[in-house]
Amino acid sequence: MTQSVLKISGLKVAYGGIQAVKGIDLEVNKGELVTLIGANGAGKTTTLKAITGTLPDCKVDGDIHYLGKPIKGTTSFQLVKQNLAMVPEGRGVFTRMSIYENLLMGAYVRDDKAGVEADIEKWFGVFPRLKERAAQMAGTLSGGEQQMLAMARALMSHPELLLLDEPSMGLSPIMVEKIFEVVRNVSAQGVTVLLVEQNAKLALQAAHRGYVMDSGLVTMSGNAKDMLDDPRVKAAYLGE
């Protein structure tokens, strides 16, 4: 039987009089890589922030269940303790801390020192560029290097569910390829992933299933490979 890791039902988010999310349903099952694609302003990031309790003052209606339990209104630091981690849009690294210190911060909920050090070495193996600069301040890194660091930091908490918000934004094509290689690798290791991404083609190529969001509504969902061939997706998001 498939285990649901994240289940959203009838989610609505309103900022004042503006309805950013208009009642969406979305589900991510254990071991899946699910992508949520759509244009700027579609409500994708707002959806992730509603899940993680990181929205500014606004009205949130509907149900959000994580591992079968309601989490709406749960603070973000409590969610990290429940093995839910997010790599935010804009990366959000601690700029005045070193790469090594950023990775330690990702593991702040853990108390297995040997395991933490082993994981740091593991992610240094995946991102050799970070190892070369381990003592360097994170604020001096390039955008791509910061994205690598933000992903490695989130993975230090051993997430049951990893939320990725626009990991390819503002990166060079070669760096985008590297980031998606890591996303696929993380998924192959059994980590459940919800990926929000504007690069619809790469996202659907990497994902098992996809959702399309437009003006606060989910307008389409299905098998990611099928969606790649869907004429509506091709016309709207793949430039074909």
Secondary structure as the mmCIF struct_conf table of DSSP 4:
data_model
#
loop_
_struct_conf.conf_type_id
_struct_conf.id
_struct_conf.beg_label_comp_id
_struct_conf.beg_label_asym_id
_struct_conf.beg_label_seq_id
_struct_conf.end_label_comp_id
_struct_conf.end_label_asym_id
_struct_conf.end_label_seq_id
HELX_LH_PP_P HELX_LH_PP_P1 THR A 2 GLN A 3
STRN STRN1 SER A 4 TYR A 15
TURN_TY1_P TURN_TY1_P1 GLY A 16 GLY A 17
STRN STRN2 ILE A 18 ASN A 29
TURN_TY1_P TURN_TY1_P2 LYS A 30 GLY A 31
STRN STRN3 LEU A 33 ILE A 37
TURN_TY1_P TURN_TY1_P3 ASN A 40 GLY A 41
BEND BEND1 ALA A 42 GLY A 43
HELX_RH_AL_P HELX_RH_AL_P1 LYS A 44 THR A 52
TURN_TY1_P TURN_TY1_P4 GLY A 53 GLY A 53
BEND BEND2 ASP A 57 ASP A 57
STRN STRN4 LYS A 59 TYR A 66
TURN_TY1_P TURN_TY1_P5 LEU A 67 GLY A 68
STRN STRN5 LYS A 69 PRO A 70
TURN_TY1_P TURN_TY1_P6 LYS A 72 GLY A 73
HELX_RH_AL_P HELX_RH_AL_P2 SER A 76 LYS A 81
TURN_TY1_P TURN_TY1_P7 GLN A 82 ASN A 83
STRN STRN6 LEU A 84 VAL A 87
TURN_TY1_P TURN_TY1_P8 GLU A 89 GLY A 90
TURN_TY1_P TURN_TY1_P9 THR A 95 ARG A 96
BEND BEND3 MET A 97 MET A 97
STRN STRN7 SER A 98 SER A 98
HELX_RH_AL_P HELX_RH_AL_P3 ILE A 99 GLY A 106
TURN_TY1_P TURN_TY1_P10 ALA A 107 VAL A 109
HELX_RH_AL_P HELX_RH_AL_P4 LYS A 113 VAL A 126
HELX_RH_AL_P HELX_RH_AL_P5 PRO A 128 GLU A 132
TURN_TY1_P TURN_TY1_P11 ARG A 133 ALA A 135
BEND BEND4 GLN A 136 GLN A 136
STRN STRN8 MET A 137 MET A 137
HELX_RH_3T_P HELX_RH_3T_P1 ALA A 138 THR A 140
BEND BEND5 LEU A 141 LEU A 141
HELX_RH_AL_P HELX_RH_AL_P6 GLY A 143 LEU A 155
TURN_TY1_P TURN_TY1_P12 MET A 156 SER A 157
BEND BEND6 GLU A 160 GLU A 160
STRN STRN9 LEU A 161 ASP A 165
TURN_TY1_P TURN_TY1_P13 PRO A 167 GLY A 170
HELX_RH_AL_P HELX_RH_AL_P7 PRO A 173 ALA A 188
TURN_TY1_P TURN_TY1_P14 GLN A 189 GLY A 190
STRN STRN10 THR A 192 GLU A 197
BEND BEND7 GLN A 198 GLN A 198
HELX_RH_AL_P HELX_RH_AL_P8 ALA A 200 ALA A 206
BEND BEND8 HIS A 208 HIS A 208
STRN STRN11 ARG A 209 ASP A 214
TURN_TY1_P TURN_TY1_P15 SER A 215 GLY A 216
STRN STRN12 LEU A 217 ASN A 223
HELX_RH_AL_P HELX_RH_AL_P9 ALA A 224 LEU A 228
TURN_TY1_P TURN_TY1_P16 ASP A 229 ASP A 229
HELX_RH_AL_P HELX_RH_AL_P10 PRO A 231 TYR A 237
BEND BEND9 LEU A 238 LEU A 238
#
